[in-house]
């Protein structure tokens, strides 16, 4: 999807919102676990979300979630 609104692509908004929500959900984990694995967990989420957006747009985001 290449819709734009104010110069920001919808795909960028979906990626940003998904990452923010996922990062908030990581707060459920203990701090020591987040410090050790948080960045890796975010990366492991970011890759399939980005792929899903590129391949199927919103449906790709839903599939990853």
MMTF fields as JSON, N, C-alpha, C and O atoms, coordinates in Angstrom:
{
  "mmtfVersion": "1.0.0",
  "mmtfProducer": "UNKNOWN",
  "numBonds": 259,
  "numAtoms": 260,
  "numGroups": 65,
  "numChains": 1,
  "numModels": 1,
  "chainsPerModel": [1],
  "groupsPerChain": [65],
  "chainIdList": ["A"],
  "bondAtomList": [4, 2, 8, 6, 12, 10, 16, 14, 20, 18, 24, 22, 28, 26, 32, 30, 36, 34, 40, 38, 44, 42, 48, 46, 52, 50, 56, 54, 60, 58, 64, 62, 68, 66, 72, 70, 76, 74, 80, 78, 84, 82, 88, 86, 92, 90, 96, 94, 100, 98, 104, 102, 108, 106, 112, 110, 116, 114, 120, 118, 124, 122, 128, 126, 132, 130, 136, 134, 140, 138, 144, 142, 148, 146, 152, 150, 156, 154, 160, 158, 164, 162, 168, 166, 172, 170, 176, 174, 180, 178, 184, 182, 188, 186, 192, 190, 196, 194, 200, 198, 204, 202, 208, 206, 212, 210, 216, 214, 220, 218, 224, 222, 228, 226, 232, 230, 236, 234, 240, 238, 244, 242, 248, 246, 252, 250, 256, 254],
  "bondOrderList": [1, 1, 1, 1, 1, 1, 1, 1, 1, 1, 1, 1, 1, 1, 1, 1, 1, 1, 1, 1, 1, 1, 1, 1, 1, 1, 1, 1, 1, 1, 1, 1, 1, 1, 1, 1, 1, 1, 1, 1, 1, 1, 1, 1, 1, 1, 1, 1, 1, 1, 1, 1, 1, 1, 1, 1, 1, 1, 1, 1, 1, 1, 1, 1],
  "groupList": [{"groupName": "UNK", "atomNameList": ["N", "CA", "C", "O"], "elementList": ["N", "C", "C", "O"], "formalChargeList": [0, 0, 0, 0], "bondAtomList": [1, 0, 2, 1, 3, 2], "bondOrderList": [1, 1, 2], "singleLetterCode": "X", "chemCompType": "L-PEPTIDE LINKING"}],
  "groupTypeList": [0, 0, 0, 0, 0, 0, 0, 0, 0, 0, 0, 0, 0, 0, 0, 0, 0, 0, 0, 0, 0, 0, 0, 0, 0, 0, 0, 0, 0, 0, 0, 0, 0, 0, 0, 0, 0, 0, 0, 0, 0, 0, 0, 0, 0, 0, 0, 0, 0, 0, 0, 0, 0, 0, 0, 0, 0, 0, 0, 0, 0, 0, 0, 0, 0],
  "groupIdList": [1, 2, 3, 4, 5, 6, 7, 8, 9, 10, 11, 12, 13, 14, 15, 16, 17, 18, 19, 20, 21, 22, 23, 24, 25, 26, 27, 28, 29, 30, 31, 32, 33, 34, 35, 36, 37, 38, 39, 40, 41, 42, 43, 44, 45, 46, 47, 48, 49, 50, 51, 52, 53, 54, 55, 56, 57, 58, 59, 60, 61, 62, 63, 64, 65],
  "secStructList": [7, 7, 7, 3, 3, 6, 6, 3, 3, 2, 2, 2, 2, 2, 2, 2, 2, 2, 2, 2, 2, 2, 2, 2, 2, 4, 4, 4, 1, 7, 2, 2, 2, 2, 2, 2, 2, 2, 2, 2, 2, 2, 2, 2, 2, 2, 2, 2, 2, 2, 2, 2, 2, 2, 2, 2, 6, 2, 2, 2, 2, 2, 2, 2, 7],
  "xCoordList": [0.845, 0.0, 0.879, 1.782, 0.627, 1.428, 0.593, 0.897, -0.446, -1.239, -0.396, 0.398, -0.569, 0.18, -0.784, -1.828, -0.418, -1.192, -0.191, 0.504, -0.118, 0.831, 2.275, 3.14, 2.553, 3.907, 4.352, 5.462, 3.503, 3.849, 3.055, 1.83, 3.761, 3.095, 2.32, 2.725, 1.211, 0.394, 1.208, 1.064, 2.053, 2.872, 3.804, 4.025, 4.353, 5.222, 4.439, 4.944, 3.202, 2.359, 2.006, 2.019, 1.69, 1.366, 2.572, 2.427, 3.753, 4.966, 5.253, 5.542, 5.176, 5.452, 4.466, 4.87, 3.187, 2.169, 2.348, 2.214, 2.646, 2.853, 4.057, 3.999, 5.139, 6.34, 6.11, 6.594, 5.379, 5.081, 4.242, 4.516, 3.225, 2.369, 3.155, 3.021, 3.963, 4.762, 5.739, 5.918, 6.357, 7.29, 6.557, 7.095, 5.354, 4.567, 4.237, 4.276, 3.916, 3.607, 4.824, 4.677, 6.005, 7.218, 7.388, 8.14, 6.7, 6.784, 6.213, 6.459, 5.457, 4.908, 6.027, 5.929, 7.087, 8.211, 9.02, 9.035, 9.685, 10.554, 11.676, 12.134, 12.098, 13.129, 14.41, 15.004, 14.844, 16.089, 15.96, 16.912, 14.79, 14.555, 14.556, 15.154, 13.892, 13.843, 15.224, 15.561, 16.034, 17.379, 18.204, 18.984, 18.028, 18.819, 18.274, 19.053, 16.965, 16.369, 15.479, 15.025, 15.225, 14.266, 14.578, 13.701, 15.82, 16.175, 16.039, 15.573, 16.441, 16.307, 14.84, 14.47, 14.012, 12.579, 11.954, 11.126, 12.35, 11.826, 12.267, 11.472, 13.527, 14.013, 13.282, 12.936, 13.05, 12.351, 10.885, 10.259, 10.345, 8.987, 9.013, 8.155, 9.999, 10.082, 10.207, 9.574, 11.006, 11.229, 9.949, 9.628, 9.201, 7.975, 6.887, 6.108, 6.829, 5.854, 6.179, 5.294, 7.454, 7.86, 7.58, 7.085, 7.895, 7.621, 6.123, 5.687, 5.344, 3.889, 3.309, 2.43, 3.795, 3.315, 3.674, 2.839, 4.911, 5.334, 4.547, 4.221, 4.245, 3.598, 2.077, 1.478, 1.448, -0.015, -0.649, -1.869, 0.145, -0.417, -1.016, -0.424, -2.199, -2.859, -3.09, -2.939, -3.452, -3.676, -2.397, -2.45, -1.258, 0.01, 0.282, 0.837, -0.11, 0.038, -0.841, -0.399, -2.08, -3.011, -2.482, -2.579, -1.927, -1.414, -0.27, -0.2, 0.614, 1.728, 1.212, 1.665, 0.269, -0.259, -1.025, -1.554],
  "yCoordList": [-1.183, 0.0, 1.231, 1.356, 2.119, 3.323, 4.578, 5.63, 4.472, 5.654, 6.608, 6.189, 7.881, 8.878, 9.863, 10.184, 10.33, 11.374, 12.306, 11.921, 13.517, 14.465, 14.035, 14.381, 13.291, 12.876, 11.627, 11.142, 11.1, 9.886, 8.723, 8.785, 7.669, 6.506, 5.745, 5.675, 5.182, 4.367, 3.188, 2.803, 2.624, 1.492, 1.894, 1.108, 3.103, 3.587, 3.772, 3.491, 4.246, 4.421, 3.078, 2.943, 2.081, 0.754, 0.135, -0.475, 0.285, -0.257, 0.431, -0.23, 1.735, 2.499, 2.154, 1.945, 2.096, 1.784, 0.365, 0.137, -0.584, -1.96, -2.073, -2.758, -1.403, -1.449, -0.789, -1.277, 0.311, 0.974, 0.071, -0.058, -0.551, -1.439, -2.635, -3.01, -3.231, -4.381, -3.992, -4.737, -2.84, -2.364, -2.164, -2.492, -1.637, -1.483, -2.841, -3.001, -3.808, -5.144, -5.795, -6.617, -5.437, -5.985, -5.536, -6.152, -4.477, -4.009, -5.026, -4.942, -5.979, -7.044, -7.924, -8.455, -8.07, -8.906, -8.211, -6.983, -8.981, -8.384, -7.559, -7.857, -6.532, -5.633, -6.334, -6.009, -7.289, -7.996, -8.767, -8.834, -9.344, -10.07, -9.099, -9.383, -7.952, -6.947, -6.427, -6.252, -6.178, -5.676, -6.686, -6.308, -7.947, -8.972, -9.308, -9.499, -9.385, -9.885, -8.895, -9.189, -7.736, -6.795, -6.391, -6.439, -5.992, -5.548, -6.688, -6.478, -7.88, -9.041, -9.346, -9.652, -9.265, -9.529, -8.504, -8.851, -7.251, -6.209, -6.474, -6.34, -6.848, -7.145, -8.339, -8.336, -9.358, -10.54, -10.259, -11.014, -9.196, -8.763, -7.827, -7.913, -6.936, -5.924, -6.561, -6.103, -7.597, -8.205, -8.77, -8.417, -9.635, -10.148, -9.085, -9.167, -8.098, -7.013, -6.254, -5.988, -5.909, -5.203, -6.021, -5.493, -7.307, -8.188, -8.268, -8.203, -8.409, -8.491, -7.244, -7.327, -6.088, -4.821, -4.744, -4.374, -5.092, -5.023, -5.992, -5.671, -7.168, -8.18, -8.041, -8.24, -7.693, -7.731, -6.509, -6.462, -5.53, -4.337, -4.637, -5.349, -4.083, -4.242, -5.712, -6.11, -6.514, -7.939, -8.629, -9.562, -8.179, -8.723, -8.412, -9.239, -7.209, -6.826, -7.708, -8.21, -7.896, -8.73, -10.151, -10.765, -10.669, -12.036, -12.192, -13.203, -11.208, -11.291, -11.188, -11.922, -10.286, -10.143, -11.378, -11.457],
  "zCoordList": [0.0, 0.0, 0.0, 0.827, -0.901, -0.98, -0.771, -1.333, 0.026, 0.319, 1.136, 1.979, 0.885, 1.65, 2.264, 1.695, 3.422, 4.082, 4.735, 5.675, 4.245, 4.808, 4.601, 5.406, 3.543, 3.244, 3.991, 3.775, 4.864, 5.616, 5.042, 4.937, 4.674, 4.096, 5.157, 6.317, 4.741, 5.635, 6.17, 7.33, 5.33, 5.767, 6.905, 7.826, 6.856, 7.928, 9.227, 10.314, 9.099, 10.278, 10.912, 12.135, 10.073, 10.595, 11.292, 12.351, 10.714, 11.313, 12.636, 13.633, 12.647, 13.862, 14.981, 16.125, 14.653, 15.662, 16.198, 17.4, 15.325, 15.764, 16.692, 17.713, 16.336, 17.176, 18.532, 19.553, 18.542, 19.826, 20.718, 21.911, 20.143, 20.922, 21.431, 22.596, 20.587, 20.999, 22.115, 23.079, 21.977, 23.002, 24.333, 25.391, 24.286, 25.513, 26.124, 27.344, 25.288, 25.798, 26.453, 27.358, 26.006, 26.609, 28.06, 28.816, 28.448, 29.837, 30.819, 32.022, 30.303, 31.149, 31.695, 32.801, 30.91, 31.33, 32.425, 32.496, 33.269, 34.295, 33.652, 32.548, 34.359, 33.847, 33.456, 32.428, 34.254, 33.937, 32.621, 31.843, 32.377, 31.129, 29.958, 28.921, 30.111, 29.039, 28.709, 27.538, 29.737, 29.486, 28.685, 27.81, 28.986, 28.301, 26.921, 25.986, 26.772, 25.534, 24.789, 23.683, 25.372, 24.785, 23.357, 22.495, 23.095, 21.737, 20.731, 19.611, 21.124, 20.24, 19.965, 18.831, 20.989, 20.803, 19.861, 19.02, 20.003, 19.114, 17.68, 16.75, 17.498, 16.147, 15.546, 14.365, 16.368, 15.877, 15.554, 14.81, 16.1, 15.764, 14.555, 13.676, 14.52, 13.466, 12.077, 11.126, 11.964, 10.65, 10.035, 8.9, 10.735, 10.11, 9.916, 8.966, 10.803, 10.611, 9.327, 8.513, 9.153, 7.931, 6.685, 5.69, 6.733, 5.594, 5.318, 4.168, 6.384, 6.223, 5.595, 4.737, 6.018, 5.451, 3.973, 3.147, 3.638, 2.231, 1.35, 0.207, 1.877, 1.06, 0.992, -0.065, 2.139, 2.171, 2.814, 2.969, 3.187, 3.804, 5.171, 5.981, 5.414, 6.709, 7.056, 8.211, 6.064, 6.317, 6.781, 7.583, 6.286, 6.731, 8.188, 8.911, 8.626, 10.04, 10.908, 11.941, 10.491, 11.244, 11.365, 12.427, 10.288, 10.307, 11.323, 12.021, 11.407, 12.362, 13.788, 14.666, 14.028, 15.379, 15.763, 16.872]
}
